[in-house]
Amino acid sequence: MALSSSLLDQAVDQLATLPGIGRRTAMRLALDLLRRERQEVVRFSEAVRKLREEVRYCSECCNISDRPVCEICANPSRERSIICVVEDIRDVIAIENTRQFKGLYHVLGGVISPMDGIGPDDLNTKELLARIGQGGVKEVVLALGATLEGDTTSFFLHRKLDALGVTVSMIARGISIGGDLDQVDEVTLGRSIADRKPYEQSVKR
Amino acid sequence: MALSSSLLDQAVDQLATLPGIGRRTAMRLALDLLRRERQEVVRFSEAVRKLREEVRYCSECCNISDRPVCEICANPSRERSIICVVEDIRDVIAIENTRQFKGLYHVLGGVISPMDGIGPDDLNTKELLARIGQGGVKEVVLALGATLEGDTTSFFLHRKLDALGVTVSMIARGISIGGDLDQVDEVTLGRSIADRKPYEQSVKR
């Protein structure tokens, strides 16, 4: 149904373009914004515009960063011979929170997805290959999602990186720590059986 | 965890002020906006700002409207002696979709909620009382949500409107059409038993 206000209509249309937000939720968000102070809404609108217009990226790992070289890349105590390839900044945060990785990152900015028209050239793949080309990197860890798109991207990168003579590894897939077997999907469970390890190796950490 | 970019930080903070959007979802939305064309994001940001800065309201029913008097209030075939009081434009749309109401509306713009610091003066109550004061209105239908806040608001309006000598009614509460009894909460079911009607009256519609 067309609304009685084209301004409301447009705001709802725009809010509904956000992932996971339908028109019903968009209307709720628009009415919430309408009830706020004018200055508050201007701040909201400006924060979104400025994010897109003024955001900067680390010249080494391509992560979003205020500085020309991000904190992680600039940190002299990080191991520079190992690079972990991830999709976006959320993955960097998630891996940093584990405190299990001391190397550097490379942020692709997405994964290959022909359905969405995203090919290798739309991602920071050239930058990754150029980084490896400079030498000094021994291992690249592929840490992409275990989805069709993630796997496609890993396959593509593996072929390119292999040609450069660097070791390519992939993060382990298997059952979650604390997970019951009957809760795990059969593909994951099957993979975790095929990829089984000697008991001593599995428990020593 | 603080992010590597204050721009991203601010955008996530702002997006997380939206109702039902946590920081995790806000981050997903921010990254989605970042991947879009610059012009697309400007359009998004402008639609939100303009909604708050340029929105206009119907001078009669207080609904959001591009025209000084909204389409419903300006329609000569609507019954002008009956006014349905609702919380916001969503309720107007919902009731219009039923095609069961031919009168006019009055949009409060919220409900009384002391917890959120919203009193009668923050709503369009004065405008409602002024409308009734002009005469010609025989019945006011209270169609607010069946919540504590909705009931408080209905009680407040009932007292004010009663003093003006207008008939005040309230939309029916009971079990949903198509609903099974064992799915209904006990308060609603109890109320629907207390408010039972003669069989002939219930089925004649």
Chai-1 contact restraints between the chains, C-beta under 6 A:
chainA,res_idxA,chainB,res_idxB,connection_type,confidence,min_distance_angstrom,max_distance_angstrom,comment,restraint_id
A,M1,B,I93,contact,1.0,0.0,6.0,A-B,restraint_1
A,S4,B,S65,contact,1.0,0.0,6.0,A-B,restraint_2
A,S4,B,C70,contact,1.0,0.0,6.0,A-B,restraint_3
A,S5,B,I64,contact,1.0,0.0,6.0,A-B,restraint_4
A,S5,B,S65,contact,1.0,0.0,6.0,A-B,restraint_5
A,S5,B,D66,contact,1.0,0.0,6.0,A-B,restraint_6
A,S6,B,D66,contact,1.0,0.0,6.0,A-B,restraint_7
A,L7,B,K50,contact,1.0,0.0,6.0,A-B,restraint_8
A,L7,B,L51,contact,1.0,0.0,6.0,A-B,restraint_9
A,L7,B,E54,contact,1.0,0.0,6.0,A-B,restraint_10
A,L7,B,V55,contact,1.0,0.0,6.0,A-B,restraint_11
A,L8,B,I64,contact,1.0,0.0,6.0,A-B,restraint_12
A,Q10,B,A47,contact,1.0,0.0,6.0,A-B,restraint_13
A,A11,B,A47,contact,1.0,0.0,6.0,A-B,restraint_14
A,A11,B,V48,contact,1.0,0.0,6.0,A-B,restraint_15
A,A11,B,L51,contact,1.0,0.0,6.0,A-B,restraint_16
A,Q14,B,F44,contact,1.0,0.0,6.0,A-B,restraint_17
A,Q14,B,A47,contact,1.0,0.0,6.0,A-B,restraint_18
A,L18,B,L29,contact,1.0,0.0,6.0,A-B,restraint_19
A,P19,B,D32,contact,1.0,0.0,6.0,A-B,restraint_20
A,L29,B,L18,contact,1.0,0.0,6.0,A-B,restraint_21
A,L31,B,D88,contact,1.0,0.0,6.0,A-B,restraint_22
A,D32,B,P19,contact,1.0,0.0,6.0,A-B,restraint_23
A,R38,B,R52,contact,1.0,0.0,6.0,A-B,restraint_24
A,V41,B,R52,contact,1.0,0.0,6.0,A-B,restraint_25
A,F44,B,Q14,contact,1.0,0.0,6.0,A-B,restraint_26
A,S45,B,S45,contact,1.0,0.0,6.0,A-B,restraint_27
A,S45,B,V48,contact,1.0,0.0,6.0,A-B,restraint_28
A,S45,B,R49,contact,1.0,0.0,6.0,A-B,restraint_29
A,A47,B,Q10,contact,1.0,0.0,6.0,A-B,restraint_30
A,A47,B,A11,contact,1.0,0.0,6.0,A-B,restraint_31
A,A47,B,Q14,contact,1.0,0.0,6.0,A-B,restraint_32
A,V48,B,A11,contact,1.0,0.0,6.0,A-B,restraint_33
A,V48,B,S45,contact,1.0,0.0,6.0,A-B,restraint_34
A,R49,B,S45,contact,1.0,0.0,6.0,A-B,restraint_35
A,K50,B,L7,contact,1.0,0.0,6.0,A-B,restraint_36
A,L51,B,L7,contact,1.0,0.0,6.0,A-B,restraint_37
A,L51,B,A11,contact,1.0,0.0,6.0,A-B,restraint_38
A,R52,B,R38,contact,1.0,0.0,6.0,A-B,restraint_39
A,R52,B,V41,contact,1.0,0.0,6.0,A-B,restraint_40
A,E54,B,L7,contact,1.0,0.0,6.0,A-B,restraint_41
A,V55,B,L7,contact,1.0,0.0,6.0,A-B,restraint_42
A,I64,B,S5,contact,1.0,0.0,6.0,A-B,restraint_43
A,I64,B,L8,contact,1.0,0.0,6.0,A-B,restraint_44
A,S65,B,S4,contact,1.0,0.0,6.0,A-B,restraint_45
A,S65,B,S5,contact,1.0,0.0,6.0,A-B,restraint_46
A,D66,B,S5,contact,1.0,0.0,6.0,A-B,restraint_47
A,D66,B,S6,contact,1.0,0.0,6.0,A-B,restraint_48
A,C70,B,S4,contact,1.0,0.0,6.0,A-B,restraint_49
A,D88,B,L31,contact,1.0,0.0,6.0,A-B,restraint_50
A,I93,B,M1,contact,1.0,0.0,6.0,A-B,restraint_51
